[in-house]
């Protein structure tokens, strides 16, 4: 019988933890062969470091090992500084609301290849959901390359009729999530409630078939 592992989801509150997350991201980008992301997230990536400081960095940990991260925050807190989110909001096409304060935004989702069975993905998304409920957000925005869009669609995101183009001339697909619908879909599993918490624990095997 295999030993059951617990995944802990935490807000990175200290500089040390934020540095650890950036190191983890660079490690994963290197394994993926994504030199473009390595450069963007490297020492010269001032925009990304600024967003790291303005937004919430959420970390999935198995013991002392980082196994996944995501970056989340309300759109209004970074409006004017968040390039892709600004483009989506200003375009307005397909958005269910024209009020910026109703939106949160998510990016920099990355999960270690050994932990891509669903638990970490869902746990990170549900942690963001808890923060979104507390913040009063109604919709969450994200963007990804086409082959990664299905990862977000598993969680309930739908592709907007917009397109973005990054610095490498690669098309990015904006997506939107109705937070209430997400809550209804996933709250029955290890209930997600609008309580304040900086740490959540989920059994790694409990949600392994959810995605």
ChimeraX commands (.cxc) that place a marker at each C-alpha (Angstrom):
marker #1 position 0.00,0.00,0.00 radius 0.5
marker #1 position 1.51,3.33,-1.07 radius 0.5
marker #1 position 2.12,6.00,1.50 radius 0.5
marker #1 position -0.38,8.85,1.26 radius 0.5
marker #1 position 1.18,12.24,0.79 radius 0.5
marker #1 position -0.23,15.59,1.85 radius 0.5
marker #1 position 0.11,18.63,-0.38 radius 0.5
marker #1 position 0.16,21.94,1.46 radius 0.5
marker #1 position -0.89,25.15,-0.29 radius 0.5
marker #1 position 0.55,28.35,1.13 radius 0.5
marker #1 position 0.81,32.03,0.39 radius 0.5
marker #1 position 4.45,33.01,-0.01 radius 0.5
marker #1 position 4.72,35.78,2.58 radius 0.5
marker #1 position 8.49,36.12,2.97 radius 0.5
marker #1 position 11.21,37.19,0.56 radius 0.5
marker #1 position 12.86,33.82,1.05 radius 0.5
marker #1 position 9.76,31.94,-0.09 radius 0.5
marker #1 position 9.28,34.25,-3.07 radius 0.5
marker #1 position 12.89,33.68,-4.12 radius 0.5
marker #1 position 12.31,29.94,-3.75 radius 0.5
marker #1 position 9.29,30.16,-6.05 radius 0.5
marker #1 position 11.26,32.07,-8.67 radius 0.5
marker #1 position 14.02,29.45,-8.45 radius 0.5
marker #1 position 11.42,26.71,-8.91 radius 0.5
marker #1 position 9.95,28.44,-11.94 radius 0.5
marker #1 position 13.36,28.79,-13.56 radius 0.5
marker #1 position 14.12,25.13,-12.84 radius 0.5
marker #1 position 10.90,24.05,-14.52 radius 0.5
marker #1 position 11.37,26.39,-17.47 radius 0.5
marker #1 position 14.86,24.93,-17.95 radius 0.5
marker #1 position 13.47,21.37,-17.92 radius 0.5
marker #1 position 10.89,22.46,-20.51 radius 0.5
marker #1 position 13.55,24.03,-22.72 radius 0.5
marker #1 position 11.77,27.40,-22.52 radius 0.5
marker #1 position 14.70,29.77,-22.77 radius 0.5
marker #1 position 12.27,32.60,-23.56 radius 0.5
marker #1 position 10.58,32.21,-20.18 radius 0.5
marker #1 position 13.93,31.82,-18.46 radius 0.5
marker #1 position 14.99,35.19,-19.82 radius 0.5
marker #1 position 11.68,36.79,-18.91 radius 0.5
marker #1 position 11.82,35.46,-15.36 radius 0.5
marker #1 position 15.54,35.98,-14.89 radius 0.5
marker #1 position 17.53,38.62,-13.09 radius 0.5
marker #1 position 16.58,41.24,-15.67 radius 0.5
marker #1 position 12.86,40.47,-15.54 radius 0.5
marker #1 position 11.88,43.63,-13.71 radius 0.5
marker #1 position 8.26,43.54,-14.82 radius 0.5
marker #1 position 7.80,39.99,-13.57 radius 0.5
marker #1 position 9.50,40.72,-10.27 radius 0.5
marker #1 position 7.31,43.78,-9.81 radius 0.5
marker #1 position 4.19,41.69,-10.40 radius 0.5
marker #1 position 5.54,39.03,-8.02 radius 0.5
marker #1 position 5.65,41.73,-5.34 radius 0.5
marker #1 position 2.25,43.23,-6.18 radius 0.5
marker #1 position 0.34,39.96,-6.52 radius 0.5
marker #1 position -0.06,36.82,-4.41 radius 0.5
marker #1 position 2.34,33.94,-5.03 radius 0.5
marker #1 position 0.78,30.64,-4.04 radius 0.5
marker #1 position 2.97,27.61,-3.49 radius 0.5
marker #1 position 2.11,23.91,-3.44 radius 0.5
marker #1 position 4.52,21.96,-1.24 radius 0.5
marker #1 position 5.09,18.31,-0.52 radius 0.5
marker #1 position 7.12,18.39,2.67 radius 0.5
marker #1 position 10.00,20.77,1.99 radius 0.5
marker #1 position 9.69,20.38,-1.79 radius 0.5
marker #1 position 7.97,22.95,-3.99 radius 0.5
marker #1 position 5.82,21.09,-6.52 radius 0.5
marker #1 position 3.73,23.87,-8.06 radius 0.5
marker #1 position 3.04,27.60,-8.04 radius 0.5
marker #1 position 0.56,30.11,-9.39 radius 0.5
marker #1 position 0.31,33.90,-9.30 radius 0.5
marker #1 position -3.04,35.54,-8.54 radius 0.5
marker #1 position -4.46,38.91,-7.65 radius 0.5
marker #1 position -7.29,41.32,-8.26 radius 0.5
marker #1 position -7.02,43.10,-11.59 radius 0.5
marker #1 position -7.66,46.51,-10.08 radius 0.5
marker #1 position -4.53,46.18,-7.89 radius 0.5
marker #1 position -2.25,46.04,-10.95 radius 0.5
marker #1 position -4.30,47.86,-13.61 radius 0.5
marker #1 position -1.95,49.76,-15.90 radius 0.5
marker #1 position 1.04,47.58,-14.95 radius 0.5
marker #1 position -0.24,44.16,-16.06 radius 0.5
marker #1 position 0.30,44.07,-19.82 radius 0.5
marker #1 position -1.81,41.10,-20.91 radius 0.5
marker #1 position -4.60,41.64,-18.39 radius 0.5
marker #1 position -4.79,45.29,-19.45 radius 0.5
marker #1 position -5.16,44.25,-23.10 radius 0.5
marker #1 position -7.99,41.83,-22.27 radius 0.5
marker #1 position -9.88,44.34,-20.14 radius 0.5
marker #1 position -9.43,47.19,-22.61 radius 0.5
marker #1 position -10.52,45.03,-25.56 radius 0.5
marker #1 position -13.76,44.13,-23.73 radius 0.5
marker #1 position -14.78,41.57,-26.36 radius 0.5
marker #1 position -16.60,38.67,-24.72 radius 0.5
marker #1 position -16.34,40.05,-21.20 radius 0.5
marker #1 position -19.52,39.69,-19.12 radius 0.5
marker #1 position -18.86,42.96,-17.29 radius 0.5
marker #1 position -17.21,46.28,-18.06 radius 0.5
marker #1 position -16.33,46.91,-14.41 radius 0.5
marker #1 position -12.61,46.20,-13.82 radius 0.5
marker #1 position -13.11,45.67,-10.08 radius 0.5
marker #1 position -15.11,42.50,-10.78 radius 0.5
marker #1 position -12.09,40.72,-12.25 radius 0.5
marker #1 position -9.15,38.88,-10.81 radius 0.5
marker #1 position -6.26,37.58,-12.89 radius 0.5
marker #1 position -4.15,34.44,-12.79 radius 0.5
marker #1 position -0.87,33.57,-14.46 radius 0.5
marker #1 position 2.45,31.79,-14.01 radius 0.5
marker #1 position 0.82,28.43,-13.32 radius 0.5
marker #1 position 3.56,25.82,-13.29 radius 0.5
marker #1 position 3.54,22.31,-11.83 radius 0.5
marker #1 position 6.43,19.89,-11.55 radius 0.5
marker #1 position 6.02,17.04,-14.08 radius 0.5
marker #1 position 5.84,14.45,-11.28 radius 0.5
marker #1 position 2.73,16.13,-9.83 radius 0.5
marker #1 position 0.54,16.71,-12.87 radius 0.5
marker #1 position -2.17,14.18,-11.97 radius 0.5
marker #1 position -4.72,16.82,-10.95 radius 0.5
marker #1 position -4.32,17.33,-7.21 radius 0.5
marker #1 position -1.88,20.23,-7.40 radius 0.5
marker #1 position -3.71,21.91,-10.29 radius 0.5
marker #1 position -7.08,21.80,-8.54 radius 0.5
marker #1 position -5.61,22.74,-5.17 radius 0.5
marker #1 position -3.90,25.83,-6.56 radius 0.5
marker #1 position -7.07,26.85,-8.41 radius 0.5
marker #1 position -9.20,26.38,-5.30 radius 0.5
marker #1 position -6.79,28.43,-3.21 radius 0.5
marker #1 position -7.18,31.23,-5.78 radius 0.5
marker #1 position -10.95,30.77,-5.57 radius 0.5
marker #1 position -10.88,31.30,-1.82 radius 0.5
marker #1 position -8.91,34.52,-2.27 radius 0.5
marker #1 position -11.24,35.65,-5.06 radius 0.5
marker #1 position -14.32,35.11,-2.90 radius 0.5
marker #1 position -12.74,37.09,-0.08 radius 0.5
marker #1 position -11.87,39.89,-2.52 radius 0.5
marker #1 position -15.38,39.97,-4.01 radius 0.5
marker #1 position -14.20,39.08,-7.52 radius 0.5
marker #1 position -16.77,37.58,-9.89 radius 0.5
marker #1 position -14.61,36.55,-12.84 radius 0.5
marker #1 position -11.03,35.39,-13.23 radius 0.5
marker #1 position -8.89,35.99,-16.32 radius 0.5
marker #1 position -5.93,34.01,-17.57 radius 0.5
marker #1 position -4.07,33.60,-20.85 radius 0.5
marker #1 position -1.98,30.80,-22.31 radius 0.5
marker #1 position -0.58,29.31,-25.46 radius 0.5
marker #1 position -3.04,27.13,-27.32 radius 0.5
marker #1 position -1.68,23.77,-26.20 radius 0.5
marker #1 position -2.03,24.79,-22.54 radius 0.5
marker #1 position -5.55,26.18,-22.85 radius 0.5
marker #1 position -7.06,22.76,-22.15 radius 0.5
marker #1 position -5.44,22.77,-18.69 radius 0.5
marker #1 position -7.51,25.81,-17.72 radius 0.5
marker #1 position -10.58,24.46,-19.50 radius 0.5
marker #1 position -10.53,21.46,-17.16 radius 0.5
marker #1 position -11.16,23.91,-14.36 radius 0.5
marker #1 position -14.05,25.59,-16.17 radius 0.5
marker #1 position -12.37,28.43,-18.06 radius 0.5
marker #1 position -13.72,29.31,-21.51 radius 0.5
marker #1 position -11.75,30.93,-24.32 radius 0.5
marker #1 position -12.63,34.55,-25.06 radius 0.5
marker #1 position -13.06,35.78,-28.66 radius 0.5
marker #1 position -9.83,37.75,-28.31 radius 0.5
marker #1 position -6.23,37.01,-29.15 radius 0.5
marker #1 position -2.98,38.29,-27.71 radius 0.5
marker #1 position 0.49,38.09,-29.22 radius 0.5
marker #1 position 3.57,37.85,-27.03 radius 0.5
marker #1 position 7.07,39.17,-27.69 radius 0.5
marker #1 position 7.94,36.05,-29.71 radius 0.5
marker #1 position 4.93,36.57,-31.99 radius 0.5
marker #1 position 3.20,33.55,-30.43 radius 0.5
marker #1 position -0.58,33.77,-30.09 radius 0.5
marker #1 position -1.95,33.67,-26.56 radius 0.5
marker #1 position -5.56,32.78,-25.82 radius 0.5
marker #1 position -7.38,34.81,-23.15 radius 0.5
marker #1 position -9.76,32.79,-21.01 radius 0.5
marker #1 position -12.36,33.60,-18.39 radius 0.5
marker #1 position -13.80,31.76,-15.41 radius 0.5
marker #1 position -17.11,32.46,-13.68 radius 0.5
marker #1 position -16.04,32.17,-10.04 radius 0.5
marker #1 position -19.51,31.26,-8.79 radius 0.5
marker #1 position -19.77,28.40,-11.28 radius 0.5
marker #1 position -16.32,27.19,-10.30 radius 0.5
marker #1 position -17.34,27.23,-6.65 radius 0.5
marker #1 position -20.50,25.24,-7.39 radius 0.5
marker #1 position -18.52,22.67,-9.37 radius 0.5
marker #1 position -15.69,22.08,-6.95 radius 0.5
marker #1 position -16.90,23.06,-3.50 radius 0.5
marker #1 position -18.42,19.62,-2.83 radius 0.5
marker #1 position -14.93,18.13,-2.90 radius 0.5
marker #1 position -13.10,19.02,0.29 radius 0.5
marker #1 position -15.33,22.08,0.56 radius 0.5
marker #1 position -14.05,25.45,-0.59 radius 0.5
marker #1 position -15.55,28.20,1.56 radius 0.5
marker #1 position -14.92,31.95,1.81 radius 0.5
marker #1 position -12.96,31.65,5.04 radius 0.5
marker #1 position -9.64,33.38,5.42 radius 0.5
marker #1 position -6.64,31.10,5.45 radius 0.5
marker #1 position -3.00,31.30,4.45 radius 0.5
marker #1 position -2.54,27.54,4.37 radius 0.5
marker #1 position -4.62,24.65,3.04 radius 0.5
marker #1 position -3.87,20.94,3.07 radius 0.5
marker #1 position -5.19,18.36,0.62 radius 0.5
marker #1 position -4.40,14.67,0.45 radius 0.5
marker #1 position -2.48,14.06,-2.78 radius 0.5
marker #1 position -4.49,10.94,-3.65 radius 0.5
marker #1 position -7.89,12.43,-2.90 radius 0.5
marker #1 position -8.31,14.38,-6.16 radius 0.5
marker #1 position -5.95,12.53,-8.45 radius 0.5
marker #1 position -8.67,11.66,-10.98 radius 0.5
marker #1 position -10.50,14.98,-10.96 radius 0.5
marker #1 position -8.74,16.36,-14.03 radius 0.5
marker link #1:1,2 radius 0.2
marker link #1:2,3 radius 0.2
marker link #1:3,4 radius 0.2
marker link #1:4,5 radius 0.2
marker link #1:5,6 radius 0.2
marker link #1:6,7 radius 0.2
marker link #1:7,8 radius 0.2
marker link #1:8,9 radius 0.2
marker link #1:9,10 radius 0.2
marker link #1:10,11 radius 0.2
marker link #1:11,12 radius 0.2
marker link #1:12,13 radius 0.2
marker link #1:13,14 radius 0.2
marker link #1:14,15 radius 0.2
marker link #1:15,16 radius 0.2
marker link #1:16,17 radius 0.2
marker link #1:17,18 radius 0.2
marker link #1:18,19 radius 0.2
marker link #1:19,20 radius 0.2
marker link #1:20,21 radius 0.2
marker link #1:21,22 radius 0.2
marker link #1:22,23 radius 0.2
marker link #1:23,24 radius 0.2
marker link #1:24,25 radius 0.2
marker link #1:25,26 radius 0.2
marker link #1:26,27 radius 0.2
marker link #1:27,28 radius 0.2
marker link #1:28,29 radius 0.2
marker link #1:29,30 radius 0.2
marker link #1:30,31 radius 0.2
marker link #1:31,32 radius 0.2
marker link #1:32,33 radius 0.2
marker link #1:33,34 radius 0.2
marker link #1:34,35 radius 0.2
marker link #1:35,36 radius 0.2
marker link #1:36,37 radius 0.2
marker link #1:37,38 radius 0.2
marker link #1:38,39 radius 0.2
marker link #1:39,40 radius 0.2
marker link #1:40,41 radius 0.2
marker link #1:41,42 radius 0.2
marker link #1:42,43 radius 0.2
marker link #1:43,44 radius 0.2
marker link #1:44,45 radius 0.2
marker link #1:45,46 radius 0.2
marker link #1:46,47 radius 0.2
marker link #1:47,48 radius 0.2
marker link #1:48,49 radius 0.2
marker link #1:49,50 radius 0.2
marker link #1:50,51 radius 0.2
marker link #1:51,52 radius 0.2
marker link #1:52,53 radius 0.2
marker link #1:53,54 radius 0.2
marker link #1:54,55 radius 0.2
marker link #1:55,56 radius 0.2
marker link #1:56,57 radius 0.2
marker link #1:57,58 radius 0.2
marker link #1:58,59 radius 0.2
marker link #1:59,60 radius 0.2
marker link #1:60,61 radius 0.2
marker link #1:61,62 radius 0.2
marker link #1:62,63 radius 0.2
marker link #1:63,64 radius 0.2
marker link #1:64,65 radius 0.2
marker link #1:65,66 radius 0.2
marker link #1:66,67 radius 0.2
marker link #1:67,68 radius 0.2
marker link #1:68,69 radius 0.2
marker link #1:69,70 radius 0.2
marker link #1:70,71 radius 0.2
marker link #1:71,72 radius 0.2
marker link #1:72,73 radius 0.2
marker link #1:73,74 radius 0.2
marker link #1:74,75 radius 0.2
marker link #1:75,76 radius 0.2
marker link #1:76,77 radius 0.2
marker link #1:77,78 radius 0.2
marker link #1:78,79 radius 0.2
marker link #1:79,80 radius 0.2
marker link #1:80,81 radius 0.2
marker link #1:81,82 radius 0.2
marker link #1:82,83 radius 0.2
marker link #1:83,84 radius 0.2
marker link #1:84,85 radius 0.2
marker link #1:85,86 radius 0.2
marker link #1:86,87 radius 0.2
marker link #1:87,88 radius 0.2
marker link #1:88,89 radius 0.2
marker link #1:89,90 radius 0.2
marker link #1:90,91 radius 0.2
marker link #1:91,92 radius 0.2
marker link #1:92,93 radius 0.2
marker link #1:93,94 radius 0.2
marker link #1:94,95 radius 0.2
marker link #1:95,96 radius 0.2
marker link #1:96,97 radius 0.2
marker link #1:97,98 radius 0.2
marker link #1:98,99 radius 0.2
marker link #1:99,100 radius 0.2
marker link #1:100,101 radius 0.2
marker link #1:101,102 radius 0.2
marker link #1:102,103 radius 0.2
marker link #1:103,104 radius 0.2
marker link #1:104,105 radius 0.2
marker link #1:105,106 radius 0.2
marker link #1:106,107 radius 0.2
marker link #1:107,108 radius 0.2
marker link #1:108,109 radius 0.2
marker link #1:109,110 radius 0.2
marker link #1:110,111 radius 0.2
marker link #1:111,112 radius 0.2
marker link #1:112,113 radius 0.2
marker link #1:113,114 radius 0.2
marker link #1:114,115 radius 0.2
marker link #1:115,116 radius 0.2
marker link #1:116,117 radius 0.2
marker link #1:117,118 radius 0.2
marker link #1:118,119 radius 0.2
marker link #1:119,120 radius 0.2
marker link #1:120,121 radius 0.2
marker link #1:121,122 radius 0.2
marker link #1:122,123 radius 0.2
marker link #1:123,124 radius 0.2
marker link #1:124,125 radius 0.2
marker link #1:125,126 radius 0.2
marker link #1:126,127 radius 0.2
marker link #1:127,128 radius 0.2
marker link #1:128,129 radius 0.2
marker link #1:129,130 radius 0.2
marker link #1:130,131 radius 0.2
marker link #1:131,132 radius 0.2
marker link #1:132,133 radius 0.2
marker link #1:133,134 radius 0.2
marker link #1:134,135 radius 0.2
marker link #1:135,136 radius 0.2
marker link #1:136,137 radius 0.2
marker link #1:137,138 radius 0.2
marker link #1:138,139 radius 0.2
marker link #1:139,140 radius 0.2
marker link #1:140,141 radius 0.2
marker link #1:141,142 radius 0.2
marker link #1:142,143 radius 0.2
marker link #1:143,144 radius 0.2
marker link #1:144,145 radius 0.2
marker link #1:145,146 radius 0.2
marker link #1:146,147 radius 0.2
marker link #1:147,148 radius 0.2
marker link #1:148,149 radius 0.2
marker link #1:149,150 radius 0.2
marker link #1:150,151 radius 0.2
marker link #1:151,152 radius 0.2
marker link #1:152,153 radius 0.2
marker link #1:153,154 radius 0.2
marker link #1:154,155 radius 0.2
marker link #1:155,156 radius 0.2
marker link #1:156,157 radius 0.2
marker link #1:157,158 radius 0.2
marker link #1:158,159 radius 0.2
marker link #1:159,160 radius 0.2
marker link #1:160,161 radius 0.2
marker link #1:161,162 radius 0.2
marker link #1:162,163 radius 0.2
marker link #1:163,164 radius 0.2
marker link #1:164,165 radius 0.2
marker link #1:165,166 radius 0.2
marker link #1:166,167 radius 0.2
marker link #1:167,168 radius 0.2
marker link #1:168,169 radius 0.2
marker link #1:169,170 radius 0.2
marker link #1:170,171 radius 0.2
marker link #1:171,172 radius 0.2
marker link #1:172,173 radius 0.2
marker link #1:173,174 radius 0.2
marker link #1:174,175 radius 0.2
marker link #1:175,176 radius 0.2
marker link #1:176,177 radius 0.2
marker link #1:177,178 radius 0.2
marker link #1:178,179 radius 0.2
marker link #1:179,180 radius 0.2
marker link #1:180,181 radius 0.2
marker link #1:181,182 radius 0.2
marker link #1:182,183 radius 0.2
marker link #1:183,184 radius 0.2
marker link #1:184,185 radius 0.2
marker link #1:185,186 radius 0.2
marker link #1:186,187 radius 0.2
marker link #1:187,188 radius 0.2
marker link #1:188,189 radius 0.2
marker link #1:189,190 radius 0.2
marker link #1:190,191 radius 0.2
marker link #1:191,192 radius 0.2
marker link #1:192,193 radius 0.2
marker link #1:193,194 radius 0.2
marker link #1:194,195 radius 0.2
marker link #1:195,196 radius 0.2
marker link #1:196,197 radius 0.2
marker link #1:197,198 radius 0.2
marker link #1:198,199 radius 0.2
marker link #1:199,200 radius 0.2
marker link #1:200,201 radius 0.2
marker link #1:201,202 radius 0.2
marker link #1:202,203 radius 0.2
marker link #1:203,204 radius 0.2
marker link #1:204,205 radius 0.2
marker link #1:205,206 radius 0.2
marker link #1:206,207 radius 0.2
marker link #1:207,208 radius 0.2
marker link #1:208,209 radius 0.2
marker link #1:209,210 radius 0.2
marker link #1:210,211 radius 0.2
view
